[in-house]
């Protein structure tokens, strides 16, 4: 016991003090591993030996898988001796995973099946030694399900190694559902990493990227870093296949850093080969050769023979492109010799694996038959009970038959009443819809009134000029006649020139009035519903003047400062100008109304100001209408875009202006929003996609 406490102080406390209280997050330095080896040899405590064997098995998983298998099998022996079921299942999982990478498929499958059978039985949740290793929350069920998620993930990699992509994907999604049901970020991260690789192999690149990014996100949440380099490498290969070499290089570099950080000497050569493929695709053969040789060097030390063969083949292809025949044939011979050997051994192992799978299927079938037999027995008892219950129910039904008839009559009566009420509701709804249509039409007519008043005021100025110059010309013509009568030719010519100049001015202002009318007709006519290229600055400027003069037509005493700040670089945008014009007119009319009301409250000490500006923000055109009125109270701010809501006195507004404006802008794929401060004013922002 003293020795166990010493180990706990020496290893466990420093490991868990870093807040990584999760066995799957444990990373041990070589010096710590050496210390654990010494302690393993000196202790007689079986639980301590089991724990240390597990730690050492994890330590060697990515550096020396033969050693990793040895220690996990030691963990398995001790767990069985101690009858620690969850630890036994965990040892079966870890050893099965290492065996699959060492290509011992039959034994790997046996381990996985035995481990899953243990974990699917809730009995293994009882009396878990050092529960916090498997569940930080000290939840036995979570510990079991978490381990079940991991073992299904690892089983999927056995299916992958034996070429069964369908079972691989099916098992991965089963593991993902388990991880998300707990939920546990480490399980989700690892399963998503393998789904990313699976979809990459199936050439479904979008799905591969989705799960790769999901895995990185979950790794960052859980701080599970062991296979971050593996995921980065998969994402890099996706970008390489898509021809996005810059992104591919970025992720390959990240993969190298991540693998070195966790001392993953097994995963590192994969990234070197990926970099070799990248440089080969870019025509940089020297760089490609450099990384292919690095991959071969590391695979000879840490990888399997299949990966050595892959490195040989890459070097063969690179030397072939260089037309270096000696090196090309050397690596071709090495690759073919190793491939032939691997294929023979691989076939033997897969055949043995398939036999194990067939025997397991027979075992499962026998278990299924036994289960069906038990279910049939239960069904017979249930049927007998059901017959008795049926007889009882028949008696009760007979006794209650009269009550049901009465209830049916009552229901029929209620149904008739409901039908009458339904018709009344439908009539009321129809009347409400009619009233709503009338209100909407009223709002449109109100907008038309504002527009008409503005047009009238706009035309008034050029008409005044025309009238004035016409009267002056009439007087000049009388003077011209007088001068001609007395023979003053020079004075008559000067008067004729003045008359001509005035006629030109009359013509100018007449054309100005004509342009105003045509422009207003263009923007006030019924909407055709068709979009057209429109100068948004001109549209805003026209409706600013129309809105202002519309209010002036109602209240001659009203004056306000109008400011514009238009972005002159804006291009024409594709909109329905009549609809957007109504939105601008409505927002401007509200702004002038707000400053007019504040002017009535404050008098001469207040200067009403309305500012309209346009700007480009990313892919949107924004129109800002700012006023220095009283602002909108926070308590009603959320309601201003609702139909029939208005802050104006009864009879002065329908409450449909902003609601209709909101719908128009939304139909253009835009957004209408407001920023306000009580007592200081409001800014309405119309955002339209360019």
FENKANOR-V532175 format. One record per residue. N is the residue number from 1. RES is the residue in one small letter. PSI is psi as a letter, one per 30 degrees, with the letter a starting at -180 (NA if undefined). Layout:
N_RES_PSI, N_RES_PSI
This chain:
1_x_e, 2_x_e, 3_x_e, 4_x_e, 5_x_e, 6_x_e, 7_x_e, 8_x_e, 9_x_e, 10_x_e, 11_x_e, 12_x_e, 13_x_e, 14_x_e, 15_x_e, 16_x_f, 17_x_f, 18_x_g, 19_x_g, 20_x_i, 21_x_h, 22_x_k, 23_x_f, 24_x_f, 25_x_f, 26_x_k, 27_x_k, 28_x_k, 29_x_l, 30_x_e, 31_x_e, 32_x_e, 33_x_e, 34_x_e, 35_x_e, 36_x_e, 37_x_e, 38_x_e, 39_x_e, 40_x_e, 41_x_f, 42_x_f, 43_x_k, 44_x_f, 45_x_j, 46_x_e, 47_x_e, 48_x_e, 49_x_e, 50_x_e, 51_x_e, 52_x_e, 53_x_e, 54_x_e, 55_x_e, 56_x_e, 57_x_e, 58_x_e, 59_x_e, 60_x_f, 61_x_e, 62_x_g, 63_x_e, 64_x_j, 65_x_f, 66_x_e, 67_x_e, 68_x_e, 69_x_e, 70_x_e, 71_x_e, 72_x_e, 73_x_e, 74_x_e, 75_x_e, 76_x_e, 77_x_e, 78_x_e, 79_x_e, 80_x_e, 81_x_e, 82_x_f, 83_x_h, 84_x_j, 85_x_e, 86_x_e, 87_x_e, 88_x_e, 89_x_e, 90_x_e, 91_x_e, 92_x_e, 93_x_e, 94_x_e, 95_x_e, 96_x_e, 97_x_e, 98_x_e, 99_x_e, 100_x_e, 101_x_f, 102_x_g, 103_x_g, 104_x_i, 105_x_e, 106_x_e, 107_x_e, 108_x_e, 109_x_e, 110_x_e, 111_x_e, 112_x_e, 113_x_e, 114_x_e, 115_x_e, 116_x_e, 117_x_e, 118_x_e, 119_x_f, 120_x_f, 121_x_j, 122_x_f, 123_x_f, 124_x_f, 125_x_f, 126_x_k, 127_x_h, 128_x_k, 129_x_k, 130_x_h, 131_x_e, 132_x_f, 133_x_e, 134_x_f, 135_x_j, 136_x_e, 137_x_f, 138_x_h, 139_x_j, 140_x_e, 141_x_e, 142_x_e, 143_x_e, 144_x_e, 145_x_e, 146_x_e, 147_x_e, 148_x_e, 149_x_e, 150_x_e, 151_x_e, 152_x_e, 153_x_e, 154_x_e, 155_x_e, 156_x_e, 157_x_f, 158_x_e, 159_x_e, 160_x_e, 161_x_f, 162_x_g, 163_x_g, 164_x_i, 165_x_e, 166_x_e, 167_x_e, 168_x_e, 169_x_e, 170_x_e, 171_x_e, 172_x_e, 173_x_e, 174_x_e, 175_x_e, 176_x_e, 177_x_e, 178_x_e, 179_x_e, 180_x_f, 181_x_f, 182_x_e, 183_x_l, 184_x_j, 185_x_e, 186_x_e, 187_x_e, 188_x_e, 189_x_e, 190_x_e, 191_x_e, 192_x_e, 193_x_e, 194_x_e, 195_x_e, 196_x_e, 197_x_e, 198_x_e, 199_x_e, 200_x_e, 201_x_e, 202_x_g, 203_x_g, 204_x_i, 205_x_e, 206_x_e, 207_x_e, 208_x_e, 209_x_e, 210_x_e, 211_x_f, 212_x_e, 213_x_e, 214_x_e, 215_x_e, 216_x_e, 217_x_e, 218_x_e, 219_x_e, 220_x_e, 221_x_e, 222_x_f, 223_x_g, 224_x_j, 225_x_f, 226_x_e, 227_x_g, 228_x_e, 229_x_e, 230_x_e, 231_x_e, 232_x_e, 233_x_e, 234_x_e, 235_x_e, 236_x_e, 237_x_e, 238_x_e, 239_x_e, 240_x_e, 241_x_f, 242_x_f, 243_x_g, 244_x_i, 245_x_e, 246_x_e, 247_x_e, 248_x_e, 249_x_e, 250_x_e, 251_x_e, 252_x_e, 253_x_e, 254_x_e, 255_x_e, 256_x_e, 257_x_e, 258_x_e, 259_x_e, 260_x_e, 261_x_e, 262_x_g, 263_x_h, 264_x_i, 265_x_f, 266_x_e, 267_x_f, 268_x_e, 269_x_e, 270_x_e, 271_x_e, 272_x_e, 273_x_e, 274_x_e, 275_x_e, 276_x_e, 277_x_e, 278_x_e, 279_x_e, 280_x_e, 281_x_f, 282_x_f, 283_x_g, 284_x_i, 285_x_e, 286_x_e, 287_x_e, 288_x_e, 289_x_e, 290_x_e, 291_x_e, 292_x_e, 293_x_e, 294_x_e, 295_x_e, 296_x_e, 297_x_e, 298_x_e, 299_x_e, 300_x_f, 301_x_e, 302_x_f, 303_x_a, 304_x_l, 305_x_f, 306_x_e, 307_x_e, 308_x_e, 309_x_e, 310_x_e, 311_x_e, 312_x_e, 313_x_e, 314_x_e, 315_x_e, 316_x_e, 317_x_e, 318_x_e, 319_x_f, 320_x_e, 321_x_e, 322_x_f, 323_x_h, 324_x_i, 325_x_e, 326_x_e, 327_x_e, 328_x_e, 329_x_e, 330_x_e, 331_x_f, 332_x_e, 333_x_e, 334_x_e, 335_x_e, 336_x_e, 337_x_e, 338_x_e, 339_x_e, 340_x_e, 341_x_e, 342_x_e, 343_x_e, 344_x_e, 345_x_e, 346_x_e, 347_x_e, 348_x_e, 349_x_e, 350_x_e, 351_x_e, 352_x_e, 353_x_e, 354_x_e, 355_x_e, 356_x_e, 357_x_e, 358_x_e, 359_x_e, 360_x_e, 361_x_e, 362_x_e, 363_x_e, 364_x_e, 365_x_e, 366_x_e, 367_x_e, 368_x_e, 369_x_e, 370_x_e, 371_x_e, 372_x_e, 373_x_e, 374_x_e, 375_x_e, 376_x_e, 377_x_e, 378_x_e, 379_x_e, 380_x_e, 381_x_e, 382_x_e, 383_x_e, 384_x_e, 385_x_e, 386_x_e, 387_x_e, 388_x_e, 389_x_e, 390_x_e, 391_x_e, 392_x_e, 393_x_e, 394_x_e, 395_x_e, 396_x_e, 397_x_e, 398_x_e, 399_x_e, 400_x_g, 401_x_e, 402_x_e, 403_x_e, 404_x_e, 405_x_e, 406_x_e, 407_x_e, 408_x_e, 409_x_e, 410_x_e, 411_x_e, 412_x_e, 413_x_e, 414_x_e, 415_x_e, 416_x_e, 417_x_e, 418_x_e, 419_x_e, 420_x_e, 421_x_e, 422_x_e, 423_x_e, 424_x_e, 425_x_e, 426_x_e, 427_x_e, 428_x_e, 429_x_e, 430_x_e, 431_x_e, 432_x_e, 433_x_e, 434_x_e, 435_x_e, 436_x_e, 437_x_e, 438_x_e, 439_x_e, 440_x_e, 441_x_e, 442_x_e, 443_x_e, 444_x_e, 445_x_e, 446_x_e, 447_x_e, 448_x_e, 449_x_e, 450_x_e, 451_x_e, 452_x_e, 453_x_e, 454_x_e, 455_x_e, 456_x_e, 457_x_e, 458_x_e, 459_x_f, 460_x_e, 461_x_e, 462_x_e, 463_x_e, 464_x_e, 465_x_e, 466_x_e, 467_x_e, 468_x_e, 469_x_e, 470_x_e, 471_x_e, 472_x_e, 473_x_e, 474_x_e, 475_x_e, 476_x_e, 477_x_e, 478_x_e, 479_x_e, 480_x_e, 481_x_e, 482_x_e, 483_x_e, 484_x_e, 485_x_e, 486_x_g, 487_x_g, 488_x_i, 489_x_e, 490_x_e, 491_x_e, 492_x_e, 493_x_e, 494_x_e, 495_x_e, 496_x_e, 497_x_e, 498_x_e, 499_x_e, 500_x_e, 501_x_e, 502_x_e, 503_x_e, 504_x_e, 505_x_e, 506_x_e, 507_x_e, 508_x_e, 509_x_f, 510_x_e, 511_x_e, 512_x_e, 513_x_e, 514_x_e, 515_x_e, 516_x_e, 517_x_e, 518_x_e, 519_x_e, 520_x_e, 521_x_e, 522_x_e, 523_x_f, 524_x_f, 525_x_l, 526_x_k, 527_x_k, 528_x_f, 529_x_g, 530_x_k, 531_x_k, 532_x_l, 533_x_k, 534_x_k, 535_x_j, 536_x_e, 537_x_e, 538_x_e, 539_x_e, 540_x_e, 541_x_e, 542_x_e, 543_x_f, 544_x_e, 545_x_e, 546_x_e, 547_x_e, 548_x_e, 549_x_f, 550_x_e, 551_x_e, 552_x_e, 553_x_e, 554_x_e, 555_x_j, 556_x_f, 557_x_f, 558_x_k, 559_x_k, 560_x_l, 561_x_k, 562_x_k, 563_x_k, 564_x_k, 565_x_i, 566_x_k, 567_x_j, 568_x_f, 569_x_f, 570_x_k, 571_x_l, 572_x_k, 573_x_l, 574_x_j, 575_x_l, 576_x_j, 577_x_e, 578_x_e, 579_x_e, 580_x_e, 581_x_e, 582_x_e, 583_x_e, 584_x_e, 585_x_e, 586_x_e, 587_x_e, 588_x_e, 589_x_e, 590_x_e, 591_x_e, 592_x_e, 593_x_e, 594_x_e, 595_x_e, 596_x_e, 597_x_e, 598_x_e, 599_x_e, 600_x_e, 601_x_e, 602_x_f, 603_x_b, 604_x_f, 605_x_g, 606_x_k, 607_x_j, 608_x_k, 609_x_k, 610_x_k, 611_x_k, 612_x_k, 613_x_l, 614_x_l, 615_x_l, 616_x_k, 617_x_j, 618_x_c, 619_x_g, 620_x_k, 621_x_k, 622_x_k, 623_x_j, 624_x_k, 625_x_j, 626_x_k, 627_x_l, 628_x_h, 629_x_a, 630_x_f, 631_x_a, 632_x_k, 633_x_k, 634_x_e, 635_x_f, 636_x_g, 637_x_e, 638_x_f, 639_x_f, 640_x_f, 641_x_g, 642_x_k, 643_x_k, 644_x_g, 645_x_k, 646_x_k, 647_x_f, 648_x_l, 649_x_l, 650_x_k, 651_x_f, 652_x_f, 653_x_k, 654_x_f, 655_x_g, 656_x_f, 657_x_e, 658_x_e, 659_x_e, 660_x_e, 661_x_e, 662_x_e, 663_x_e, 664_x_e, 665_x_e, 666_x_e, 667_x_f, 668_x_g, 669_x_g, 670_x_a, 671_x_k, 672_x_j, 673_x_l, 674_x_k, 675_x_k, 676_x_l, 677_x_k, 678_x_k, 679_x_f, 680_x_f, 681_x_a, 682_x_l, 683_x_j, 684_x_k, 685_x_j, 686_x_j, 687_x_k, 688_x_k, 689_x_k, 690_x_NA
